[in-house]
């Protein structure tokens, strides 16, 4: 008997890893804090978009 609705772990694609690495680089750079947060906002949005796109594919 098969289980229906079984959840699987979402695999991070290379695009998601690229966004994570860019975020780490931005926060490691010696730039003012205001600019760091302004640069992080689009990265956060891109991460959310890519994460839910990968999640949609896996289900």
Buried (B, 14 or more C-beta within 10 A) or exposed (E): EEEEEEEEEBEEEEBBEEBEEBBEEBEEEEEEEEEBEEBBEEBEEBBEEBBEEBEEEEE
